[in-house]
Amino acid sequence: MAAGRHFLQIPGPTNVPDRVLRAIDRPTIDHRGPEFGRLGREVLAGIRQIFKTAGPVVIYPASGTGAWEAALVNTLSPGDRVLMCETGHFATLWREMAGRLGLEVDLIPGDWRHGADPDAIETRLAEARGHVIKAVCVVHNETSTGVTSRIAEIRRAIDRTGHPALLLVDTISSLGSIDYQHDAWGVDVTVAGSQKGLMLPPGLSFNAISDKALAASANARLPRSYWDWQAMLAHNPGGYFPYTPATNLLYGLREAIAMLLEEGLDQVFARHDRHAEATRRAVRAWGLEILCADPREYSSSLTAVLMPPGHDADELRRLILEAFDMSLGSGLTKLRGKVFRIGHLGDFNDLTLAGTLAGVEMGLRLAGVPHQANGVAAALDHLASQAQGAAADAPRRATA
Ligand SMILES: Cc1ncc(COP(=O)(O)O)c(C=O)c1O
C-alpha cells in the first residue's frame, strides 16, 4: 500500500474531486419520487450549458460506447452510408460498431497523427452523388493520439457542399476540457461520457440532440430499445427516466456542473490549454517527440509522447507505476509500446502537473531512455510565467 494519493494520469477516467465524491456519498432515493424529479430537472438543464446547447441532452446509465450506439441507432437505417475518419483507436472502434450495426462505412484513412481533414470530408461529400451519405462521424479529441479535429471547420466544409448529412461528434475526452459548442457549430448529435472532463466516475454517457437529428430519428429504422431517445424525451421534462437511472452519479453530476460553472468554462478551457502547453514544453525539452503532427490540432486533454526507437513505452509505464505510484496512458492497438499518454484533464492544477511531469522525468531516467533532464524545469518556467501574469492581473480584477 503506497502512502499518499495515487497519481491517476491516464486520459480518463480522471481523478474525481472530493466535492464530487462527497456529493455521491448519499443515500439513494426513490427515482420516481419528487426529490428525484428536482434532481433530474436540475442536471438535465445544467448539462445543456456544458454542451452549449438549448436543445435536449439525454443521459444514459452507460459508458461512452453506449452513447456512440445511441447516436447511430436513433438517426440511421440499415444500409445507410456514413462517412468516418480514421483518426485513431477510438474512431476505429466507432467505425467497427457502425459496421456491426449494418451501416455502410465510407472511411477516410488517416495516419493517427492528424485530425479529420475538413477538405477530404468536403471532397468525399461532393463526390457522393444523390446525397447518399447520411451522416459524418468525427471524434473531436482522439484519446489514443492526443489529436483534436476542427469541428467548426468540418461543419463549414459540409455546408459548402450543400449536403444534408448529419454531423455526429464524439466529445468523450473533450467535453468540459476543450472548447466545444454543440449549437454554434451545427452539430446534430454530440456523444460524451462522465469519466473525463466532467470529473465523475465512469458510468454516465450523453447524447446532445439537434432538431435535425430529432427529425431524422422519426424515420430511422435501425433496431433500438434501451437507447431509444423517444422514451427518454418523454420522461425527461419531469426530471425522470424510462428506467432506473444512476441516481448517485447524478448527484455527482450536479456537483461537477456546479464546479465547472463556478470556475467558468472559459477559465476551465484556459487552464487545460496552459497545462497542455507546459507539458509540450517538457516533452520538447526532454528531446522526445509529440505524436500530434499539426500544432492546430494539439489536444489540451492529453499529450501522447513517442518513445525513441528501441525503447518500450509499456516498460517505462511499468517502472513509473512501481516506483512512483503513477498511472500513465498506454499506446493503443497500433501504437502499443510506441507511445505513452499523459492525461492532463479534469480536476487538475499546476502542482498536479508538476508532480506528473516529475514522475515522467524520473521514470525516463530509471528506464534508461535517452533524454535531457530539464523537462520539468521548462514546464515550471511556463507555469510560473503564466501565474505571474495572473497575479499581476489580480489586484486589477479585484478593483474592477
Ligand atoms: C474518444 C473516446 N471515444 C469513445 C470511448 C469509449 O468510451 P467508454 O470506454 O466509456 O465506453 C473513449 C474511451 O476512452 C474515448 O476516449
The ligand as an SDF file (V2000), in Angstrom:
LIG
                    3D

 16 16  0  0  0  0  0  0  0  0999 V2000
  -12.7840    9.4220  -27.6150 C   0  0  0  0  0  0  0  0  0  0  0  0
  -13.3980    8.2110  -26.9890 C   0  0  0  0  0  0  0  0  0  0  0  0
  -14.4780    7.6730  -27.5500 N   0  0  0  0  0  0  0  0  0  0  0  0
  -15.0790    6.5910  -27.0150 C   0  0  0  0  0  0  0  0  0  0  0  0
  -14.5990    5.9870  -25.8780 C   0  0  0  0  0  0  0  0  0  0  0  0
  -15.2880    4.7790  -25.3320 C   0  0  0  0  0  0  0  0  0  0  0  0
  -15.9070    5.1270  -24.1330 O   0  0  0  0  0  0  0  0  0  0  0  0
  -16.1390    4.0570  -22.9560 P   0  0  0  0  0  0  0  0  0  0  0  0
  -14.8460    3.3660  -22.7300 O   0  0  0  0  0  0  0  0  0  0  0  0
  -16.5910    4.9300  -21.8140 O   0  0  0  0  0  0  0  0  0  0  0  0
  -17.2090    3.1390  -23.4160 O   0  0  0  0  0  0  0  0  0  0  0  0
  -13.4760    6.5220  -25.2510 C   0  0  0  0  0  0  0  0  0  0  0  0
  -12.9250    5.9100  -24.0390 C   0  0  0  0  0  0  0  0  0  0  0  0
  -11.8990    6.2820  -23.5370 O   0  0  0  0  0  0  0  0  0  0  0  0
  -12.8630    7.6660  -25.8220 C   0  0  0  0  0  0  0  0  0  0  0  0
  -11.7910    8.2010  -25.2540 O   0  0  0  0  0  0  0  0  0  0  0  0
  1  2  1  0
  2  3  1  0
  2 15  2  0
  3  4  2  0
  4  5  1  0
  5  6  1  0
  5 12  2  0
  6  7  1  0
  7  8  1  0
  8  9  2  0
  8 10  1  0
  8 11  1  0
 12 13  1  0
 12 15  1  0
 13 14  2  0
 15 16  1  0
M  END
$$$$
